[in-house]
Amino acid sequence: MAKESGITAYSVKTKTKNVPIIDPVIDIKSGRYIASGKDSAGNKLSAIMSKASAEGHIKDGNAKKGTGWD
């Protein structure tokens, strides 16, 4: 079963707030830290976060590193 993380996002499709992202991957694009993944219904979600928040989620094992990391 997929692991739910502490990262949440707004779902544009269902218009609901604080939807948990399942198995998020954090990428760095243009200096921004972007967590992307899917919700329990399979809809794509993305959330922009700070560097400290992104590193904290990766350290805690809530997310994986994606592209752009050194």
Residue, then its C-alpha position, 0 to 999 in steps of 0.5 A: m500500500a502507498k505511504e501517505s505523507g505529511i505533505t498536503a496540497y489543494s486539489v484543483k479537480t475536486k476543489t478541496k484543501n489539505v489533500p494528502i499527497i501519496d508517495p511524493v517526490i520533491d523536485i527543484k525547478s527554477g530554485r523552487y521546491i515542488a512536491s508532486g504525487k497523487d491523491s487516493a483517487g489518482n488525481k495529480l497534486s503538486a505543492i510548492m514549499s520552502k527549502a527547509s520544509a522540503e529537506g525536513h520531509i526528505k530527512d523524515g522519510n516522508a518524500k523522495k528526492g527528484t530531479g535538481w538535487d545535487 
